[in-house]
């Protein structure tokens, strides 16, 4: 799709399954299962939607999915249909290779958003995109580099250290304009320094929300918040502000984990908010 002078492509790194209780937190199963039916292991389907932005002759990739370094145990646990994702193949279908990417922006560094940042070559992890800068919030990098008991199973060294060792890591200090059309907006809650990616061109606006709201229903119902969020009350207020802005400015929103609604517009109908397909 086109947004003014910017070209946007949703690229899939596949689909996985996540525990429904983790995905929907305090929401009773009898409610969330109407939106995302669970399998026999109480897992719900989740997409790995990444975004390719073509702006000012630059190719910018937002998030990279699980990538292709998962163990057989992880593949089975998460019900992955394909053990090696599909992001690079999706790029190839558009006529691009990994070396064509100029910038990678990570909304945050959890393993299902940054696993594709690196791949194994000769038995060691190296950056997947050899010519790219990797843009990450400085505070997010600090949390990932020094995880605690709650976070250490999602911040994995093999997704992080090769970026620093190669000199390709670019740390951002808060909300930052990246190009004329692209800026990073700090959206705390899921992690302390999670960031959304905002695209603006020709009087139009879009935002890739990452895990601020990985599914459309999270924006429709502000109280629906993942159990994985570090500060759910912060998430609530961040979503409220962004929802009101999205309605007022008719912002196209991208939902990273929604297998049915990867993108849509927020609309207010009386006392309800809904997401409608573009």
C-alpha positions in Angstrom: 0.0 0.0 0.0 1.0 3.6 -0.5 1.0 6.4 2.1 1.8 9.6 0.3 5.3 9.1 -1.1 6.0 6.1 1.1 5.4 2.4 0.1 4.4 0.0 2.8 4.4 -3.8 2.8 3.3 -6.2 5.6 5.8 -9.1 5.6 5.0 -12.3 7.5 7.6 -14.3 9.5 4.9 -16.9 10.0 2.4 -17.7 12.6 2.8 -19.2 16.1 0.7 -20.1 19.1 0.8 -18.5 22.5 -0.9 -19.3 25.8 -4.3 -17.6 25.9 -3.8 -16.6 29.5 -0.6 -14.9 28.6 -2.1 -13.2 25.5 -5.2 -11.8 27.4 -4.1 -11.5 31.0 -6.9 -10.8 33.4 -9.7 -11.2 30.8 -11.8 -14.3 31.5 -11.3 -17.1 29.0 -15.1 -17.2 28.3 -14.7 -13.7 26.8 -11.3 -13.9 25.0 -12.1 -17.2 23.4 -14.9 -15.5 21.4 -12.1 -13.5 19.7 -9.3 -16.1 19.6 -10.4 -19.8 20.0 -7.8 -21.8 21.8 -6.5 -25.2 20.9 -6.3 -28.2 23.2 -3.2 -26.7 24.9 -4.9 -23.4 25.5 -2.9 -21.7 22.8 -4.3 -19.0 20.5 -3.0 -18.2 17.0 -0.7 -15.2 16.7 0.8 -13.6 13.6 4.3 -12.4 13.2 3.6 -9.4 11.0 6.6 -7.2 10.2 6.6 -4.0 8.1 8.8 -2.9 5.2 8.9 0.8 4.6 10.3 2.2 1.4 11.1 5.9 2.1 13.5 8.3 0.4 15.3 5.4 -1.4 15.8 3.7 1.9 14.4 0.3 2.9 13.4 0.2 6.6 12.3 -3.0 8.3 10.3 -2.9 11.5 10.7 -6.0 13.7 11.9 -9.3 12.5 9.9 -12.1 14.1 11.4 -15.3 15.6 13.9 -15.7 12.8 15.5 -19.1 12.1 17.5 -19.9 15.2 14.8 -21.6 17.3 15.4 -25.0 18.8 13.2 -28.0 18.0 11.7 -27.6 21.5 10.8 -24.0 20.9 9.3 -24.8 17.5 7.1 -27.5 19.0 6.2 -25.4 22.1 5.0 -22.4 20.0 3.3 -24.5 17.3 5.2 -23.0 14.5 3.9 -24.2 11.1 7.3 -23.4 9.6 10.5 -23.8 11.5 12.3 -21.1 9.7 9.8 -18.2 9.6 9.5 -16.7 6.2 10.6 -13.1 6.5 13.6 -13.4 4.2 11.5 -15.3 1.6 8.9 -12.5 1.8 11.6 -9.9 1.1 12.8 -12.0 -1.9 9.3 -12.0 -3.4 9.5 -8.2 -3.5 12.9 -8.4 -5.2 15.0 -7.5 -2.2 17.7 -9.4 -0.3 18.9 -9.0 3.3 21.8 -6.8 2.2 19.4 -4.3 0.7 17.9 -3.3 4.1 19.3 0.1 5.3 17.6 0.3 8.7 16.0 -2.2 11.1 13.8 -0.7 13.8 13.0 -2.9 16.8 9.9 -1.9 18.7 11.5 -3.8 21.6 13.8 -6.8 21.9 11.6 -9.7 23.0 12.6 -12.8 21.1 9.5 -12.8 18.8 10.3 -9.3 17.6 14.1 -9.4 17.3 14.9 -13.1 16.7 15.3 -12.4 13.0 17.9 -9.7 13.7 20.5 -12.3 13.6 21.1 -15.8 12.0 23.6 -18.5 12.4 26.6 -18.6 10.1 29.3 -21.1 10.6 27.8 -22.0 13.9 27.8 -18.4 15.3 25.1 -15.7 15.3 25.7 -12.8 13.0 23.5 -9.8 11.9 21.0 -11.0 9.3 21.1 -7.6 7.6 24.8 -6.8 7.0 24.4 -3.2 5.8 21.7 -2.1 8.2 21.7 0.0 11.3 19.6 -1.5 14.0 17.6 1.2 15.9 16.7 0.4 19.5 15.8 2.5 22.5 18.7 2.9 24.9 16.7 2.0 27.9 15.3 -1.1 26.1 18.8 -2.2 25.3 19.8 -1.8 28.9 16.8 -3.9 30.1 17.7 -6.6 27.5 21.4 -6.6 28.3 20.7 -7.0 32.0 17.5 -9.1 32.2 15.9 -10.3 35.5 14.1 -13.5 36.4 11.0 -12.4 34.7 12.6 -11.3 31.4 15.6 -13.4 30.8 13.7 -16.0 28.8 12.7 -13.5 26.2 15.9 -11.3 26.0 18.3 -13.7 24.3 22.0 -12.8 24.0 22.3 -14.4 20.5 19.7 -11.8 19.3 21.7 -8.9 20.9 25.4 -9.2 21.1 26.2 -9.6 17.3 24.6 -6.2 16.7 26.9 -4.5 19.2 29.9 -6.5 18.1 29.4 -5.5 14.5 29.1 -1.8 15.2 25.6 -1.8 13.6 23.7 -0.9 16.8 22.1 2.6 17.0 20.7 3.5 20.4 17.9 6.1 20.6 17.4 8.5 23.4 13.6 8.7 23.5 11.2 9.6 20.7 13.4 10.2 17.6 12.9 11.2 14.0 14.6 8.6 11.8 13.9 9.9 8.3 11.8 12.7 6.8 8.8 10.3 6.9 9.6 7.9 9.8 9.8 8.5 13.5 10.0 6.4 16.6 7.5 7.2 19.4 8.2 5.8 22.9 5.0 4.0 24.0 5.8 2.5 27.5 3.9 -0.3 29.2 4.7 -3.5 27.6 8.3 -2.7 28.3 9.7 0.5 30.0 10.9 1.9 26.6 8.8 0.1 24.0 8.5 2.2 20.8 5.9 2.5 18.1 7.0 3.5 14.5 5.1 6.3 13.0 5.0 7.0 9.2 3.9 10.3 7.9 3.6 11.4 4.2 1.3 13.4 2.0 -0.9 14.4 4.9 -1.5 10.8 5.8 -0.3 8.9 8.9 0.3 5.2 9.9 1.7 3.6 13.1 3.2 0.2 13.7 2.2 -0.6 17.3 4.4 -3.6 18.1 3.3 -5.0 21.5 1.6 -1.8 22.7 -1.4 -3.4 21.0 -0.5 -6.6 19.1 -4.2 -7.3 18.3 -6.9 -5.0 17.1 -9.1 -5.9 20.1 -6.5 -4.5 22.4 -7.3 -1.0 21.0 -11.0 -1.6 20.9 -11.1 -2.6 24.6 -8.5 -0.7 26.6 -8.7 -3.0 29.6 -7.6 -6.0 27.5 -3.9 -6.2 28.2 -1.4 -9.0 27.8 0.0 -10.7 30.9 3.5 -10.1 29.4 3.3 -6.3 30.0 5.8 -5.0 32.6 3.4 -2.2 33.6 -0.1 -2.9 32.5 -1.5 0.4 33.9 1.1 2.3 31.9 0.0 0.3 28.8 -3.6 1.4 29.5 -2.9 5.1 29.5 -0.5 4.9 26.6 -3.2 3.1 24.6 -5.9 5.6 25.6 -3.8 8.5 24.3 -2.8 6.8 21.1 -6.4 5.6 20.5 -7.7 9.2 20.7 -5.0 10.4 18.4 -5.7 7.6 15.9 -9.4 8.4 15.8 -8.8 12.2 15.4 -6.1 11.9 12.8 -7.5 8.8 10.9 -4.2 6.9 11.5 -3.7 3.6 9.9 -2.7 1.1 12.6 -0.6 -2.0 12.1 -1.2 -5.0 14.5 1.8 -7.2 14.7 0.2 -10.3 16.2 -3.3 -10.2 14.7 -3.8 -13.0 12.2 -7.2 -11.6 11.0 -6.7 -7.8 11.2 -3.1 -6.9 10.4 -4.0 -3.2 9.8 -7.0 -1.0 10.3 -8.4 2.4 11.2 -9.9 3.3 14.6 -13.5 4.5 14.5 -15.7 5.8 17.3 -19.3 4.8 17.2 -21.2 6.4 20.1 -19.6 5.0 23.2 -17.6 2.2 21.5 -14.4 2.1 19.6 -13.9 -0.3 16.7 -11.1 -1.1 14.2 -12.2 -1.3 10.6 -10.2 -2.8 7.7 -8.5 -0.3 5.3 
